[in-house]
Structures are given as structure tokens and as C-alpha cells.
């Protein structure tokens, strides 16, 4: 199940490709082999076209062949890049189908318990059933092993022989059931494997557009150095689409290749956490992680690659109250970042601009680069790896907040396999639900809109419980770099033990993920007449209180802030709204199921 309806183009693709594969199975005498159509990748909304399930002819054990079906009649390598291809009618480079099917095989064996200890039981094939050999000749160079076999219309006979050599003519229903019912390994948390990624080897399996984005950057690096030019790469995607995974994968591989590369963000919490977790005990690793305002004095093309993660947080200039007079030139921050490296890479989500003065948009970056005469390559990520792989939940959040388009209206939440949404009747119940969900392990945090005062610690080194709702009260996360009692420093609230006891804000939550996310929707966002509306007067963020910030800007920022908070959870979100009418409205959107994974419930 994918949790969404299929579009007409997708249905047309099925009608043209699936009967071809089914006929080939029958003609090969393998009509009892199971076809798992649109097999969903673990912890992702990405899907393999077909997984064939049956019995291995040689061993008698379960066997799975991932089949990527392509209707292409012609394709060639993109600028001699073996991992990217150009297809007539496509506006951008696509992933090589053999690279794609290998990634699917790796993702399945990495995460699915039924095959984790038997990786040889998963094999991969790209089947270009409309193409002649001569029209896709370049693509055969990537054929390497049992996970990268490729067949065309010209080689249909060889494909039938291949199928006969793999599968016994026995029913495959048992093998299919064991794959579908198998335990899925927990998702690798970014911070837990980031150091290993940079030091030693690739830790993450990249799929589809993630792989295209990664290969596009690596390609741009090779081309820029070969031709002594500069190329800019822009990668866009929503929360959980894999932007930071791509960033760390690039940082690791480029470092291993001996390139001069740095990672930069505009988020103090994100950069400090990277230095703490990834660079723990290693000064050299810590120095990989910088801030956007670190490049005011950088020489032109001082770096080979600058990876600008969370690039929606790029500001108008790098100047602040500590900037020396001689550096106050008004130079745009995006200009500094583009100038600093031969290949600057920008990863962003425009719906996560949460502060006035943040100017990181696709159009701003593209137009600035083009005005300087630089080529810009763009890759848009449409996958979802956070929120249980539920693209459906992300769309629900966008519609709820009115961010998908001007005409969008909040929609009922009808559930999605692998992700849970709960509306609590009180903040105490929200807290209880999170504790119950994480009793057997896992992480949880509670965040809120900035609608309550935020005090400094008391003289006895305790935090003030400023977030007060009825008889329930909790403190905000620590303001500074020093732990207060058991509460971790501000930048480590999302990742360090002890963070559950405080309420996080958008500045400490953005860029992070945890298994369960509790969100307190404050009185700055209320439901009236079937929609959520913002109330500027109820928001206490000093940045949004400035008279120079317009009402429309505040409205947009409040919606973006809650979008960030609502999309941090990997397994589920528990909601509480301080406004009774809003709480009732949210409960009405949830569709009645009383608990259970993938359901939605009110407690």
C-alpha cells in the first residue's frame, strides 16, 4: 500500500508494462511465481515496480527478483556519467535503471528481516521491454552482477532463459507472504551513523531522486574540474525527503576522495549537534561543520565543494552586531556562498523559512547564480523517509496549514500504514501517550509554538515552567550552551538524553528527527470556520513582533513553523491544541479509528 491514489499516467504505465512481464513469466513456464506490484520500500514511500517472489531453482529457498520496468525506446548516458541517463521527452537527467534497481535491492536486504541474513536471495533486473539493444547500448556498461542484470526487447529470449534459471516452477505465495510479513529493522538515525559515513564508508542507501541528486553533484564536481568552470546544484525537498542524508553522503565521499569540502548551515542547533555527535573527540571532523556566515572573507573558489544544508535559512547578509565595520559591505550571503566553492550545493525546503530575513528560495539562488553566468542543475526530491515514509501525512499537514496552495482545505486524516496520528485532550495526556509509545525504546520530544514567556534559569539553576496550560506546566528548552540540571544545552535538546522534560521550539527542532513527536499548538494558530487562522497577538517570538514584519509575513512564518514542528516524527505525531475549538476541529479530522499502528485516534 502506498497511501495514495495512482494517477492516470501511472495507470497507463501499468497497463503497458505489467502484462508484458506477466506474459513472459507464463511463457517461461513460471505462471505460479508471485508478482508483488508497486512493492513499497521499507520506511519510505518509494516503490519498486515489481518484486517477483518464488523458489530458487538451485537451492529450493525463497528467492526475490526486483524488476524495474521501463517503457523507454531510447536512452543514453548523461554527459558520459555512468549513473545518470538522458531519455527523450524527459526535461532532466534520470537515474540509470541498473543503479536504481541495485539501490532497491540494497534497501530491501538492509531493512527486511526475511532476507537480511541472506542477501544473495535478492537479485535485480532492469527490463526495457520497448527498446532495441542498439538504442540503449551505453546502458549495458553498468551490468556487473546479479543485482544489475538488464534485458531489452531484443533480448526477450534471454530474459525468459534468465527467469527459468532463477525460479523453480513452484508456487511463490509462501515466499511472497514471508517478505510482506517480515519485520522491518528500525530506521538508522542520522546522528548515530554520520561519523562512520564521513570517516569510512557509505552508510545510507539512497533511492531514486536521492541517488540522482547525489550523482548530479558528483558529476558537477568532475565536470567543473575537468573544464575549469563553476557549477551550482540546487536540491529541493520537503521534511524527511533525505536532504541531510544526501549532504552527509556527499561530505563523506568527497572527503574520502581528497576533495576540499565543508558542510554549512544557518542553524546553530544543527551545526552544534553535528560537531558534538559526528566530530566527538575529533577536532578535524568538527571543522567540517560551519555556518553560512563563516565565508565573508573566503577566497574565490577556496573550496572544491561547499554543501549548504538547510539552505532555506540563508539570510540577506552575513552581517550581525559583532561584524567589524570594515566587513559591513551589504554583500548578499548567497553571493558569499556561491563564490566560496567551485561547486556550491544548496539543499532546501521553502516551506521551512521561519524567520524574517531568511531569503533561501530556489528562485533567489538560481537567479543569483545565473546573473553571475553559472550553470545551475536542480533536482527535486518527492520521496518521504521520515513520518513512517508517509507522503500522505506530509500532504495532510500541508493542506491543514494551507501551505499546499491557496485553495487547499484541511482534509480528514484516514490513516496510513506505518504512521500514527493522535489528538490528545490535554497536554498531560499528550505526555502520557508519548511515554507509552517509547516505553520499549525510541525517542520522543514535545515542541510548541512560541506563545508563552521564556524566562532565564532561576538562581538555584532550575528552569522556570513557563509553558503553562491549566495545572500542567513545563519549561522551555535551555536557552544557552550550558546544561541546566538534567536539561541539555539548547543545541542538543533534540538529540541528548534529558530533552524530553522541556518543550522545544522551532529553532531547536528544525533539522532533527525523533521517533515520536508531540506538538502543542498554541493560541497563535486556531481553527475558525473550517480553516486554521493565525493570531499575531498571541505569538511571543521577538523576531515576529517587530513592526517591520508585516501581518502577511507573520502569517506565513507561523504556518511554516508549525509545518516544521508537525513533521519531526518518524513513527507518529501526538497533537494538542490549547484552544478548545481547535482541539475539537482536529479531532473531527481524524477518522474514528481507536488506536493501532497506522490508525488515528483521540485519547
ROLUM-687228 format. One record per residue (C-alpha): residue in one letter; residue number from 0; x, y, z. Coordinates in steps of 0.05 Angstrom, whole numbers, plus 5000, padded with zeros to 4 digits. Layout:
<nodes>
("a" NUM (X Y Z)) ...
</nodes>
This chain:
<nodes>
("x" 0 (5000 5000 5000)) ("x" 1 (5025 5069 4984)) ("x" 2 (4970 5110 5018)) ("x" 3 (4953 5148 4955)) ("x" 4 (4914 5140 4891)) ("x" 5 (4950 5127 4826)) ("x" 6 (4949 5180 4772)) ("x" 7 (4927 5165 4701)) ("x" 8 (4999 5166 4675)) ("x" 9 (5018 5114 4727)) ("x" 10 (4958 5071 4709)) ("x" 11 (4976 5076 4636)) ("x" 12 (5046 5053 4652)) ("x" 13 (5019 4992 4689)) ("x" 14 (4974 4974 4631)) ("x" 15 (5033 4977 4583)) ("x" 16 (5086 4942 4625)) ("x" 17 (5055 4893 4674)) ("x" 18 (5021 4849 4621)) ("x" 19 (5088 4843 4585)) ("x" 20 (5122 4817 4647)) ("x" 21 (5063 4771 4665)) ("x" 22 (5064 4741 4595)) ("x" 23 (5139 4729 4599)) ("x" 24 (5130 4692 4664)) ("x" 25 (5076 4648 4634)) ("x" 26 (5117 4635 4571)) ("x" 27 (5176 4616 4615)) ("x" 28 (5132 4564 4650)) ("x" 29 (5132 4604 4714)) ("x" 30 (5059 4625 4719)) ("x" 31 (5058 4608 4794)) ("x" 32 (5113 4658 4812)) ("x" 33 (5082 4716 4850)) ("x" 34 (5085 4788 4824)) ("x" 35 (5086 4839 4881)) ("x" 36 (5066 4902 4843)) ("x" 37 (5088 4970 4869)) ("x" 38 (5127 4940 4927)) ("x" 39 (5138 4995 4978)) ("x" 40 (5209 5005 5002)) ("x" 41 (5220 4999 5078)) ("x" 42 (5209 5065 5116)) ("x" 43 (5198 5102 5051)) ("x" 44 (5142 5119 5002)) ("x" 45 (5186 5096 4944)) ("x" 46 (5163 5034 4907)) ("x" 47 (5196 4982 4863)) ("x" 48 (5154 4967 4801)) ("x" 49 (5152 4892 4814)) ("x" 50 (5184 4842 4861)) ("x" 51 (5180 4770 4835)) ("x" 52 (5174 4720 4893)) ("x" 53 (5185 4646 4886)) ("x" 54 (5231 4587 4898)) ("x" 55 (5304 4587 4879)) ("x" 56 (5313 4532 4826)) ("x" 57 (5382 4514 4853)) ("x" 58 (5373 4517 4929)) ("x" 59 (5298 4509 4940)) ("x" 60 (5299 4570 4985)) ("x" 61 (5259 4635 4978)) ("x" 62 (5282 4680 4920)) ("x" 63 (5264 4751 4903)) ("x" 64 (5279 4787 4838)) ("x" 65 (5267 4863 4837)) ("x" 66 (5245 4884 4767)) ("x" 67 (5249 4957 4744)) ("x" 68 (5204 4963 4683)) ("x" 69 (5220 5018 4633)) ("x" 70 (5179 5036 4571)) ("x" 71 (5237 5075 4542)) ("x" 72 (5252 5061 4470)) ("x" 73 (5317 5102 4472)) ("x" 74 (5365 5126 4526)) ("x" 75 (5438 5147 4531)) ("x" 76 (5486 5166 4586)) ("x" 77 (5483 5238 4612)) ("x" 78 (5548 5272 4593)) ("x" 79 (5584 5204 4598)) ("x" 80 (5562 5195 4671)) ("x" 81 (5550 5121 4682)) ("x" 82 (5497 5132 4737)) ("x" 83 (5453 5183 4700)) ("x" 84 (5416 5177 4634)) ("x" 85 (5381 5223 4584)) ("x" 86 (5313 5199 4559)) ("x" 87 (5276 5233 4501)) ("x" 88 (5217 5272 4529)) ("x" 89 (5248 5280 4599)) ("x" 90 (5267 5351 4619)) ("x" 91 (5322 5327 4667)) ("x" 92 (5371 5271 4675)) ("x" 93 (5343 5206 4704)) ("x" 94 (5376 5153 4746)) ("x" 95 (5406 5095 4708)) ("x" 96 (5355 5037 4716)) ("x" 97 (5410 4990 4738)) ("x" 98 (5433 5039 4792)) ("x" 99 (5360 5045 4812)) ("x" 100 (5347 4970 4817)) ("x" 101 (5412 4959 4856)) ("x" 102 (5391 5012 4906)) ("x" 103 (5324 4977 4915)) ("x" 104 (5358 4910 4927)) ("x" 105 (5405 4942 4978)) ("x" 106 (5347 4976 5014)) ("x" 107 (5309 4911 5019)) ("x" 108 (5367 4869 5045)) ("x" 109 (5388 4925 5092)) ("x" 110 (5320 4930 5126)) ("x" 111 (5275 4869 5115)) ("x" 112 (5286 4814 5166)) ("x" 113 (5267 4757 5119)) ("x" 114 (5328 4770 5074)) ("x" 115 (5376 4809 5118)) ("x" 116 (5420 4749 5132)) ("x" 117 (5412 4721 5061)) ("x" 118 (5429 4779 5015)) ("x" 119 (5441 4732 4956)) ("x" 120 (5366 4716 4956)) ("x" 121 (5352 4786 4929)) ("x" 122 (5370 4800 4857)) ("x" 123 (5355 4856 4808)) ("x" 124 (5336 4866 4735)) ("x" 125 (5321 4926 4691)) ("x" 126 (5274 4906 4635)) ("x" 127 (5270 4957 4578)) ("x" 128 (5217 4919 4540)) ("x" 129 (5206 4971 4485)) ("x" 130 (5279 4983 4469)) ("x" 131 (5326 4952 4419)) ("x" 132 (5397 4938 4442)) ("x" 133 (5427 4990 4395)) ("x" 134 (5383 5045 4424)) ("x" 135 (5406 5036 4496)) ("x" 136 (5476 5009 4482)) ("x" 137 (5510 5056 4531)) ("x" 138 (5469 5030 4589)) ("x" 139 (5497 4959 4587)) ("x" 140 (5564 4982 4614)) ("x" 141 (5536 4983 4685)) ("x" 142 (5518 4908 4684)) ("x" 143 (5562 4880 4739)) ("x" 144 (5529 4825 4780)) ("x" 145 (5464 4791 4799)) ("x" 146 (5434 4857 4822)) ("x" 147 (5448 4893 4756)) ("x" 148 (5422 4850 4700)) ("x" 149 (5390 4885 4641)) ("x" 150 (5345 4859 4585)) ("x" 151 (5312 4892 4525)) ("x" 152 (5260 4874 4472)) ("x" 153 (5319 4847 4431)) ("x" 154 (5337 4801 4488)) ("x" 155 (5268 4775 4507)) ("x" 156 (5290 4703 4496)) ("x" 157 (5350 4713 4541)) ("x" 158 (5303 4743 4593)) ("x" 159 (5259 4681 4592)) ("x" 160 (5321 4637 4600)) ("x" 161 (5344 4681 4658)) ("x" 162 (5276 4673 4693)) ("x" 163 (5278 4597 4683)) ("x" 164 (5348 4594 4712)) ("x" 165 (5326 4633 4774)) ("x" 166 (5259 4604 4793)) ("x" 167 (5231 4534 4801)) ("x" 168 (5161 4525 4771)) ("x" 169 (5130 4523 4840)) ("x" 170 (5080 4568 4875)) ("x" 171 (5112 4632 4903)) ("x" 172 (5056 4652 4950)) ("x" 173 (5094 4629 5012)) ("x" 174 (5156 4668 4994)) ("x" 175 (5114 4730 4979)) ("x" 176 (5078 4725 5047)) ("x" 177 (5144 4717 5084)) ("x" 178 (5171 4780 5051)) ("x" 179 (5108 4821 5063)) ("x" 180 (5100 4798 5135)) ("x" 181 (5173 4806 5154)) ("x" 182 (5199 4850 5209)) ("x" 183 (5227 4917 5185)) ("x" 184 (5291 4939 5220)) ("x" 185 (5287 5007 5255)) ("x" 186 (5309 5067 5214)) ("x" 187 (5381 5088 5222)) ("x" 188 (5382 5154 5257)) ("x" 189 (5423 5206 5222)) ("x" 190 (5467 5226 5280)) ("x" 191 (5482 5154 5300)) ("x" 192 (5517 5136 5235)) ("x" 193 (5540 5204 5209)) ("x" 194 (5611 5198 5236)) ("x" 195 (5621 5130 5204)) ("x" 196 (5593 5158 5139)) ("x" 197 (5646 5212 5137)) ("x" 198 (5705 5172 5162)) ("x" 199 (5698 5105 5128)) ("x" 200 (5643 5085 5080)) ("x" 201 (5573 5098 5056)) ("x" 202 (5522 5083 5110)) ("x" 203 (5458 5104 5075)) ("x" 204 (5420 5072 5017)) ("x" 205 (5398 5128 4970)) ("x" 206 (5337 5116 4927)) ("x" 207 (5310 5147 4863)) ("x" 208 (5315 5223 4865)) ("x" 209 (5363 5219 4925)) ("x" 210 (5411 5179 4882)) ("x" 211 (5401 5227 4823)) ("x" 212 (5417 5286 4868)) ("x" 213 (5479 5253 4895)) ("x" 214 (5504 5233 4826)) ("x" 215 (5488 5302 4798)) ("x" 216 (5534 5334 4850)) ("x" 217 (5589 5283 4838)) ("x" 218 (5582 5294 4763)) ("x" 219 (5584 5370 4772)) ("x" 220 (5649 5363 4812)) ("x" 221 (5682 5322 4758)) ("x" 222 (5659 5368 4702)) ("x" 223 (5677 5432 4739)) ("x" 224 (5749 5409 4749)) ("x" 225 (5756 5378 4680)) ("x" 226 (5734 5442 4645)) ("x" 227 (5758 5492 4698)) ("x" 228 (5687 5521 4708)) ("x" 229 (5638 5531 4765)) ("x" 230 (5572 5494 4771)) ("x" 231 (5516 5505 4821)) ("x" 232 (5470 5449 4844)) ("x" 233 (5402 5461 4878)) ("x" 234 (5366 5404 4913)) ("x" 235 (5296 5415 4939)) ("x" 236 (5251 5371 4982)) ("x" 237 (5204 5370 5040)) ("x" 238 (5219 5347 5111)) ("x" 239 (5243 5275 5112)) ("x" 240 (5258 5273 5037)) ("x" 241 (5331 5258 5051)) ("x" 242 (5366 5325 5042)) ("x" 243 (5412 5318 5102)) ("x" 244 (5426 5244 5085)) ("x" 245 (5448 5266 5016)) ("x" 246 (5490 5322 5046)) ("x" 247 (5527 5274 5093)) ("x" 248 (5535 5222 5039)) ("x" 249 (5567 5274 4994)) ("x" 250 (5611 5301 5051)) ("x" 251 (5636 5230 5066)) ("x" 252 (5651 5210 4994)) ("x" 253 (5683 5276 4974)) ("x" 254 (5726 5274 5037)) ("x" 255 (5748 5203 5020)) ("x" 256 (5766 5227 4950)) ("x" 257 (5811 5280 4980)) ("x" 258 (5768 5339 4958)) ("x" 259 (5767 5402 5000)) ("x" 260 (5695 5402 5024)) ("x" 261 (5655 5434 5081)) ("x" 262 (5584 5428 5107)) ("x" 263 (5549 5493 5127)) ("x" 264 (5481 5512 5155)) ("x" 265 (5447 5573 5183)) ("x" 266 (5423 5534 5244)) ("x" 267 (5463 5538 5307)) ("x" 268 (5428 5476 5336)) ("x" 269 (5441 5434 5275)) ("x" 270 (5514 5454 5267)) ("x" 271 (5530 5446 5341)) ("x" 272 (5497 5378 5342)) ("x" 273 (5538 5356 5282)) ("x" 274 (5602 5378 5316)) ("x" 275 (5581 5343 5381)) ("x" 276 (5558 5277 5352)) ("x" 277 (5597 5270 5287)) ("x" 278 (5661 5303 5309)) ("x" 279 (5662 5277 5381)) ("x" 280 (5735 5273 5403)) ("x" 281 (5760 5291 5333)) ("x" 282 (5777 5364 5320)) ("x" 283 (5787 5351 5246)) ("x" 284 (5716 5324 5238)) ("x" 285 (5687 5381 5278)) ("x" 286 (5718 5431 5230)) ("x" 287 (5677 5402 5172)) ("x" 288 (5615 5436 5200)) ("x" 289 (5610 5511 5192)) ("x" 290 (5558 5567 5190)) ("x" 291 (5534 5606 5129)) ("x" 292 (5565 5670 5157)) ("x" 293 (5634 5636 5160)) ("x" 294 (5651 5654 5088)) ("x" 295 (5651 5730 5089)) ("x" 296 (5727 5731 5078)) ("x" 297 (5734 5667 5038)) ("x" 298 (5777 5668 4975)) ("x" 299 (5743 5656 4909)) ("x" 300 (5736 5580 4897)) ("x" 301 (5774 5568 4962)) ("x" 302 (5738 5501 4968)) ("x" 303 (5723 5447 4918)) ("x" 304 (5653 5437 4945)) ("x" 305 (5610 5474 4996)) ("x" 306 (5548 5436 5019)) ("x" 307 (5496 5486 5043)) ("x" 308 (5446 5444 5082)) ("x" 309 (5381 5476 5107)) ("x" 310 (5393 5530 5054)) ("x" 311 (5324 5560 5066)) ("x" 312 (5358 5593 5126)) ("x" 313 (5405 5635 5082)) ("x" 314 (5399 5707 5105)) ("x" 315 (5401 5772 5066)) ("x" 316 (5473 5785 5091)) ("x" 317 (5522 5753 5138)) ("x" 318 (5528 5816 5179)) ("x" 319 (5507 5817 5252)) ("x" 320 (5520 5861 5313)) ("x" 321 (5590 5831 5321)) ("x" 322 (5612 5845 5249)) ("x" 323 (5670 5893 5243)) ("x" 324 (5657 5959 5207)) ("x" 325 (5705 5940 5151)) ("x" 326 (5665 5878 5135)) ("x" 327 (5598 5913 5131)) ("x" 328 (5592 5915 5055)) ("x" 329 (5520 5892 5048)) ("x" 330 (5543 5835 5004)) ("x" 331 (5487 5782 4997)) ("x" 332 (5501 5719 5037)) ("x" 333 (5483 5676 4977)) ("x" 334 (5538 5711 4937)) ("x" 335 (5590 5693 4990)) ("x" 336 (5568 5620 4990)) ("x" 337 (5569 5614 4914)) ("x" 338 (5637 5647 4909)) ("x" 339 (5669 5604 4963)) ("x" 340 (5670 5538 4924)) ("x" 341 (5678 5512 4853)) ("x" 342 (5614 5472 4864)) ("x" 343 (5566 5502 4915)) ("x" 344 (5508 5456 4933)) ("x" 345 (5443 5482 4963)) ("x" 346 (5393 5436 4997)) ("x" 347 (5328 5470 5018)) ("x" 348 (5253 5468 5033)) ("x" 349 (5219 5534 5020)) ("x" 350 (5164 5516 5070)) ("x" 351 (5214 5518 5126)) ("x" 352 (5230 5592 5123)) ("x" 353 (5212 5611 5194)) ("x" 354 (5246 5679 5205)) ("x" 355 (5241 5747 5172)) ("x" 356 (5306 5760 5135)) ("x" 357 (5314 5688 5112)) ("x" 358 (5319 5690 5036)) ("x" 359 (5336 5618 5017)) ("x" 360 (5289 5605 4959)) ("x" 361 (5301 5567 4895)) ("x" 362 (5288 5628 4853)) ("x" 363 (5336 5672 4893)) ("x" 364 (5393 5622 4888)) ("x" 365 (5381 5606 4814)) ("x" 366 (5374 5678 4792)) ("x" 367 (5437 5700 4830)) ("x" 368 (5478 5643 4801)) ("x" 369 (5452 5656 4730)) ("x" 370 (5466 5730 4736)) ("x" 371 (5538 5711 4750)) ("x" 372 (5538 5667 4688)) ("x" 373 (5540 5600 4724)) ("x" 374 (5503 5537 4703)) ("x" 375 (5451 5512 4753)) ("x" 376 (5428 5440 4759)) ("x" 377 (5366 5426 4800)) ("x" 378 (5338 5361 4829)) ("x" 379 (5271 5358 4864)) ("x" 380 (5261 5304 4916)) ("x" 381 (5190 5278 4923)) ("x" 382 (5204 5219 4969)) ("x" 383 (5189 5213 5043)) ("x" 384 (5234 5177 5092)) ("x" 385 (5211 5209 5156)) ("x" 386 (5139 5204 5182)) ("x" 387 (5139 5129 5170)) ("x" 388 (5152 5141 5097)) ("x" 389 (5082 5172 5094)) ("x" 390 (5078 5223 5038)) ("x" 391 (5003 5222 5054)) ("x" 392 (5017 5252 5123)) ("x" 393 (5061 5307 5095)) ("x" 394 (5006 5326 5045)) ("x" 395 (4955 5325 5102)) ("x" 396 (4999 5374 5142)) ("x" 397 (5007 5420 5082)) ("x" 398 (4931 5421 5070)) ("x" 399 (4918 5430 5144)) ("x" 400 (4963 5491 5147)) ("x" 401 (4941 5520 5079)) ("x" 402 (5011 5513 5050)) ("x" 403 (4997 5467 4991)) ("x" 404 (4960 5521 4952)) ("x" 405 (4912 5578 4965)) ("x" 406 (4851 5536 4951)) ("x" 407 (4871 5477 4995)) ("x" 408 (4827 5459 5053)) ("x" 409 (4841 5415 5114)) ("x" 410 (4825 5343 5098)) ("x" 411 (4804 5284 5142)) ("x" 412 (4862 5240 5164)) ("x" 413 (4843 5170 5143)) ("x" 414 (4906 5135 5168)) ("x" 415 (4967 5108 5134)) ("x" 416 (5005 5044 5147)) ("x" 417 (5066 5056 5190)) ("x" 418 (5049 5125 5217)) ("x" 419 (5002 5143 5274)) ("x" 420 (4967 5209 5288)) ("x" 421 (4935 5222 5356)) ("x" 422 (4897 5282 5384)) ("x" 423 (4903 5289 5459)) ("x" 424 (4851 5321 5504)) ("x" 425 (4903 5352 5549)) ("x" 426 (4978 5365 5550)) ("x" 427 (4984 5314 5606)) ("x" 428 (4952 5262 5561)) ("x" 429 (4999 5282 5504)) ("x" 430 (5058 5269 5550)) ("x" 431 (5029 5203 5574)) ("x" 432 (5018 5178 5503)) ("x" 433 (5090 5194 5485)) ("x" 434 (5116 5158 5546)) ("x" 435 (5074 5097 5529)) ("x" 436 (5097 5096 5457)) ("x" 437 (5170 5099 5477)) ("x" 438 (5168 5052 5537)) ("x" 439 (5200 4995 5497)) ("x" 440 (5252 5042 5466)) ("x" 441 (5255 5100 5419)) ("x" 442 (5257 5175 5427)) ("x" 443 (5204 5229 5436)) ("x" 444 (5203 5304 5443)) ("x" 445 (5149 5356 5455)) ("x" 446 (5152 5423 5418)) ("x" 447 (5105 5482 5416)) ("x" 448 (5090 5548 5382)) ("x" 449 (5123 5607 5416)) ("x" 450 (5062 5630 5455)) ("x" 451 (5087 5632 5527)) ("x" 452 (5140 5674 5562)) ("x" 453 (5211 5646 5563)) ("x" 454 (5248 5660 5627)) ("x" 455 (5321 5654 5644)) ("x" 456 (5340 5598 5694)) ("x" 457 (5329 5612 5767)) ("x" 458 (5387 5628 5814)) ("x" 459 (5383 5556 5841)) ("x" 460 (5399 5531 5770)) ("x" 461 (5329 5505 5754)) ("x" 462 (5285 5522 5695)) ("x" 463 (5221 5561 5700)) ("x" 464 (5159 5522 5677)) ("x" 465 (5135 5577 5630)) ("x" 466 (5092 5535 5584)) ("x" 467 (5031 5533 5630)) ("x" 468 (4964 5504 5609)) ("x" 469 (4915 5495 5666)) ("x" 470 (4950 5456 5721)) ("x" 471 (5003 5429 5673)) ("x" 472 (5068 5467 5665)) ("x" 473 (5135 5452 5634)) ("x" 474 (5197 5494 5619)) ("x" 475 (5222 5512 5550)) ("x" 476 (5287 5481 5528)) ("x" 477 (5350 5514 5556)) ("x" 478 (5367 5580 5523)) ("x" 479 (5443 5576 5522)) ("x" 480 (5503 5530 5513)) ("x" 481 (5505 5505 5585)) ("x" 482 (5464 5448 5612)) ("x" 483 (5417 5466 5669)) ("x" 484 (5408 5408 5716)) ("x" 485 (5389 5347 5674)) ("x" 486 (5366 5392 5616)) ("x" 487 (5416 5392 5558)) ("x" 488 (5443 5455 5525)) ("x" 489 (5397 5488 5474)) ("x" 490 (5432 5460 5412)) ("x" 491 (5428 5388 5438)) ("x" 492 (5356 5388 5462)) ("x" 493 (5332 5344 5404)) ("x" 494 (5388 5292 5409)) ("x" 495 (5415 5288 5480)) ("x" 496 (5384 5249 5538)) ("x" 497 (5343 5294 5583)) ("x" 498 (5309 5334 5527)) ("x" 499 (5240 5303 5538)) ("x" 500 (5229 5343 5601)) ("x" 501 (5229 5410 5565)) ("x" 502 (5187 5440 5509)) ("x" 503 (5226 5453 5446)) ("x" 504 (5215 5509 5397)) ("x" 505 (5224 5512 5321)) ("x" 506 (5296 5535 5328)) ("x" 507 (5317 5473 5368)) ("x" 508 (5273 5424 5329)) ("x" 509 (5286 5444 5257)) ("x" 510 (5332 5396 5221)) ("x" 511 (5323 5339 5271)) ("x" 512 (5280 5277 5277)) ("x" 513 (5257 5233 5334)) ("x" 514 (5211 5172 5335)) ("x" 515 (5151 5207 5367)) ("x" 516 (5134 5280 5362)) ("x" 517 (5087 5316 5409)) ("x" 518 (5064 5384 5385)) ("x" 519 (5028 5435 5427)) ("x" 520 (4991 5483 5381)) ("x" 521 (4986 5549 5418)) ("x" 522 (4935 5604 5412)) ("x" 523 (4972 5635 5353)) ("x" 524 (4941 5583 5308)) ("x" 525 (4866 5569 5316)) ("x" 526 (4810 5537 5277)) ("x" 527 (4753 5581 5255)) ("x" 528 (4701 5566 5201)) ("x" 529 (4735 5503 5177)) ("x" 530 (4805 5531 5170)) ("x" 531 (4866 5547 5212)) ("x" 532 (4879 5621 5221)) ("x" 533 (4938 5656 5254)) ("x" 534 (4933 5705 5312)) ("x" 535 (4993 5750 5312)) ("x" 536 (4980 5779 5380)) ("x" 537 (4986 5711 5413)) ("x" 538 (5056 5697 5386)) ("x" 539 (5113 5718 5433)) ("x" 540 (5172 5708 5387)) ("x" 541 (5210 5775 5390)) ("x" 542 (5232 5766 5318)) ("x" 543 (5159 5766 5294)) ("x" 544 (5139 5823 5340)) ("x" 545 (5180 5875 5301)) ("x" 546 (5138 5928 5267)) ("x" 547 (5179 5918 5204)) ("x" 548 (5149 5849 5196)) ("x" 549 (5082 5852 5161)) ("x" 550 (5020 5814 5181)) ("x" 551 (5024 5771 5118)) ("x" 552 (5096 5754 5135)) ("x" 553 (5078 5734 5206)) ("x" 554 (5020 5692 5179)) ("x" 555 (5067 5654 5132)) ("x" 556 (5121 5645 5184)) ("x" 557 (5073 5617 5237)) ("x" 558 (5046 5567 5187)) ("x" 559 (5117 5547 5166)) ("x" 560 (5137 5540 5239)) ("x" 561 (5081 5491 5254)) ("x" 562 (5097 5454 5190)) ("x" 563 (5167 5442 5216)) ("x" 564 (5142 5420 5285)) ("x" 565 (5090 5373 5256)) ("x" 566 (5140 5336 5211)) ("x" 567 (5194 5315 5260)) ("x" 568 (5166 5247 5280)) ("x" 569 (5188 5182 5247)) ("x" 570 (5133 5137 5276)) ("x" 571 (5078 5184 5297)) ("x" 572 (5053 5253 5319)) ("x" 573 (5012 5269 5380)) ("x" 574 (4974 5335 5376)) ("x" 575 (4945 5380 5429)) ("x" 576 (4914 5448 5416)) ("x" 577 (4907 5498 5473)) ("x" 578 (4845 5528 5440)) ("x" 579 (4783 5483 5453)) ("x" 580 (4751 5497 5386)) ("x" 581 (4816 5480 5350)) ("x" 582 (4822 5416 5390)) ("x" 583 (4752 5396 5371)) ("x" 584 (4766 5413 5298)) ("x" 585 (4829 5369 5296)) ("x" 586 (4793 5312 5330)) ("x" 587 (4739 5317 5277)) ("x" 588 (4790 5310 5221)) ("x" 589 (4815 5244 5249)) ("x" 590 (4773 5187 5224)) ("x" 591 (4748 5149 5283)) ("x" 592 (4796 5090 5290)) ("x" 593 (4812 5076 5363)) ("x" 594 (4887 5064 5363)) ("x" 595 (4932 5015 5328)) ("x" 596 (4990 5026 5281)) ("x" 597 (4971 5067 5221)) ("x" 598 (4906 5087 5252)) ("x" 599 (4886 5153 5283)) ("x" 600 (4854 5163 5349)) ("x" 601 (4832 5212 5401)) ("x" 602 (4852 5200 5473)) 
</nodes>
